[in-house]
Amino acid sequence: MSKSRKLILASGSPRRLELLGQVGIEPDRLMPMDLDETPAKAEHPRALAKRLSVAKATAARKALKGDPVWDRQLVLAADTVVAVGRRILRKPEHLDDASDALHLLSGRNHRVFTGLTLVTPSGGQRLRMVETRVRFKRLARADIENYVASGEWRGKAGGYAIQGLAGGFVARLVGSYSNVVGLPLYETIALLNGEGYDVHRSWHAEAG
Ligand SMILES: Cc1cn([C@H]2C[C@H](O)[C@@H](COP(=O)(O)OP(=O)(O)OP(=O)(O)O)O2)c(=O)[nH]c1=O
């Protein structure tokens, strides 16, 4: 029965929760999974996004074992990786890292990969990989200095947030916008629909 499906979002990212809310999806539970996100040696950015999304979803599923509604739970997780060629741009830790990332992105194309994993109630894994190409304008020194001072880069893959001030740096974008923010909505809905989750449930005022 589609109505009985419970959605667990294995994420602590406010962006992912907001994006789901934008399309009327409210997870029944949030389970942030704090994993080591260090890339393996020579790991391709796409492979990293896939591996980490699977790791987050399966870790959450494991932690839920024994839950009374275990057999009704869908566990969703995502991981977003920004890359210039094969080079992965981690989440900057310091001002200098953020500044280096922006210098690298300036006037160039880069790719944003999100791995999406849905673990089904029977323990099956459904996976989607989504890629968006983004081109930044050539950034002036003042763009970089002021952006770094804004602090918006904190906790963001690649050191920027397209949904904020850095939206003004984007000269071109090919693919899913929501993918860059952290959760590709079209693909997420397709995955959920495929597993019997009623995504339209909350679209009507009378819905409970
Ligand atoms: C490129 C980009 C990333 N981001 C954010 C989304 C993600 O929160 C983060 C990518 O890091 P992730 O490791 O994918 O996610 P997270 O650690 O923040 O959250 P969790 O693992 O608990 O789900 O970067 C933006 O908000 N805007 C952007 O434009």
The ligand as an SDF file (V2000), in Angstrom:
LIG
                    3D

 29 30  0  0  0  0  0  0  0  0999 V2000
   27.6040   22.9140   -5.0690 C   0  0  0  0  0  0  0  0  0  0  0  0
   26.6560   23.1260   -3.9280 C   0  0  0  0  0  0  0  0  0  0  0  0
   26.6500   22.3090   -2.8050 C   0  0  0  0  0  0  0  0  0  0  0  0
   25.7860   22.5390   -1.7840 N   0  0  0  0  0  0  0  0  0  0  0  0
   25.7920   21.6950   -0.5720 C   0  0  0  0  0  0  0  0  0  0  0  0
   24.7410   20.5820   -0.5740 C   0  0  0  0  0  0  0  0  0  0  0  0
   25.2870   19.6070    0.4260 C   0  0  0  0  0  0  0  0  0  0  0  0
   24.8020   19.9520    1.7420 O   0  0  0  0  0  0  0  0  0  0  0  0
   26.7790   19.8360    0.3590 C   0  0  0  0  0  0  0  0  0  0  0  0
   27.4600   18.6560   -0.2800 C   0  0  0  0  0  0  0  0  0  0  0  0
   27.9240   17.8150    0.7060 O   0  0  0  0  0  0  0  0  0  0  0  0
   27.3870   16.3340    0.9530 P   0  0  0  0  0  0  0  0  0  0  0  0
   28.5510   15.6000    1.5500 O   0  0  0  0  0  0  0  0  0  0  0  0
   26.7740   15.7880   -0.2920 O   0  0  0  0  0  0  0  0  0  0  0  0
   26.2350   16.4920    2.0220 O   0  0  0  0  0  0  0  0  0  0  0  0
   26.2680   16.9860    3.5220 P   0  0  0  0  0  0  0  0  0  0  0  0
   27.4360   16.4030    4.2560 O   0  0  0  0  0  0  0  0  0  0  0  0
   26.1170   18.4860    3.5490 O   0  0  0  0  0  0  0  0  0  0  0  0
   24.9050   16.3740    4.0800 O   0  0  0  0  0  0  0  0  0  0  0  0
   24.4990   14.8250    4.3350 P   0  0  0  0  0  0  0  0  0  0  0  0
   25.6720   13.9470    4.0240 O   0  0  0  0  0  0  0  0  0  0  0  0
   24.1250   14.7690    5.7860 O   0  0  0  0  0  0  0  0  0  0  0  0
   23.3260   14.5920    3.4260 O   0  0  0  0  0  0  0  0  0  0  0  0
   27.0030   21.0080   -0.4160 O   0  0  0  0  0  0  0  0  0  0  0  0
   24.8850   23.5780   -1.8400 C   0  0  0  0  0  0  0  0  0  0  0  0
   24.0970   23.7880   -0.8990 O   0  0  0  0  0  0  0  0  0  0  0  0
   24.8550   24.3730   -2.9580 N   0  0  0  0  0  0  0  0  0  0  0  0
   25.6980   24.2110   -4.0020 C   0  0  0  0  0  0  0  0  0  0  0  0
   25.6370   24.9710   -4.9840 O   0  0  0  0  0  0  0  0  0  0  0  0
  1  2  1  0
  2  3  2  0
  2 28  1  0
  3  4  1  0
  4  5  1  0
  4 25  1  0
  5  6  1  0
  5 24  1  0
  6  7  1  0
  7  8  1  0
  7  9  1  0
  9 10  1  0
  9 24  1  0
 10 11  1  0
 11 12  1  0
 12 13  2  0
 12 14  1  0
 12 15  1  0
 15 16  1  0
 16 17  2  0
 16 18  1  0
 16 19  1  0
 19 20  1  0
 20 21  2  0
 20 22  1  0
 20 23  1  0
 25 26  2  0
 25 27  1  0
 27 28  1  0
 28 29  2  0
M  END
$$$$
